[in-house]
């Protein structure tokens, strides 16, 4: 089955570019040029040199012996948390800032939820000397205050968003409005595999460095480049898309994406799009969305600021519809327990987003000789306030 995007930007029935007329010149410019830029030898040389010397790639594939012993299977952690800026987001922003420069753009805008994409965007703008404006929901800005300070220190203008639920969806809305008002000189660095074509494909291709490295690292460590399972958290879904990409045509590798169930699937406070959603259009593409019967977007909830998005990337909707990937979910409480288990067993404090992927270890069925790769998409520095409250609550 074909899992690549088609020329019109669709993965099966999902994707496309449903955009205001004012954005057509920008989006069409990107559609016409992005593949030629990505395939250009000089671009690849510059991109990979920055990934190596600036980001610190390849990120390690770490065999977790104590975690493996606890779950009685072979668990490897793909350590995206060790990248410069502390998450996988930098893989995408490095690539997109190089694309923007080749298109002659001088002003960069971005949206962010957990703040990691905002920090990664502010970082590459500082690196390249470009103006940076980051939109962030007021609620997210409060619970991710350290990342707001990092963005400002890097020279970015951080614009708090007070509309809607004051989280990621609303920040994205404001970034799109900005782009409409500044079409000529501005490039919008979207942080996930969402938005109008070509963004889902562009971001997937830039994040595919994760699975490219995994194949080589698994071959070196296990003698087989194919794991039994790849498990990744998913909000919009860029770390999952990158981790799955080079395995999409290999059905023997089971792909598991874990969404945020929040306070429970049936609680009314959740962000598990695949469990609760239906097809619709949001932020320029047709995908699975949490919505009411009359098509109004349902406000998502997750303790994790990076996963409280009411939709998901169209590539994931296609993988869900075709059955190529399985979409599970984990609650706030399950994810917090998983985060502390990893911390106490391996000395690694994960981002709360990544902890959702770790929580699946309690739900999956694994054999002792299975190879299970979990994408540790980010580090937990930004979530320390949440972890401290959990420790106080449980008298730890």
MONOR-V479724 format. One record per run of one state. SS is the DSSP state (helix for helix, strand for strand, loop for the rest). FROM is the first residue (numbers start at 1). LEN is the number of residues. If there is no record, write none. Layout:
ss	from	len
SS	FROM	LEN
SS	FROM	LEN
//
This chain:
ss	from	len
loop	1	9
strand	10	2
loop	12	2
strand	14	2
loop	16	5
helix	21	19
loop	40	1
helix	41	15
loop	56	5
strand	61	3
loop	64	1
helix	65	7
loop	72	2
strand	74	6
helix	80	3
loop	83	4
strand	87	1
loop	88	1
helix	89	14
loop	103	4
strand	107	6
loop	113	3
helix	116	13
loop	129	2
strand	131	7
helix	138	6
loop	144	1
helix	145	9
loop	154	3
strand	157	5
loop	162	6
helix	168	14
loop	182	4
strand	186	3
loop	189	10
helix	199	9
loop	208	1
helix	209	14
loop	223	6
strand	229	5
loop	234	4
helix	238	10
loop	248	6
strand	254	9
loop	263	8
strand	271	1
loop	272	1
helix	273	4
loop	277	1
strand	278	5
loop	283	2
strand	285	5
loop	290	1
strand	291	1
loop	292	5
strand	297	1
loop	298	16
helix	314	9
loop	323	2
strand	325	7
helix	332	15
loop	347	3
strand	350	1
loop	351	1
helix	352	11
loop	363	8
strand	371	6
loop	377	1
strand	378	2
helix	380	14
loop	394	3
//
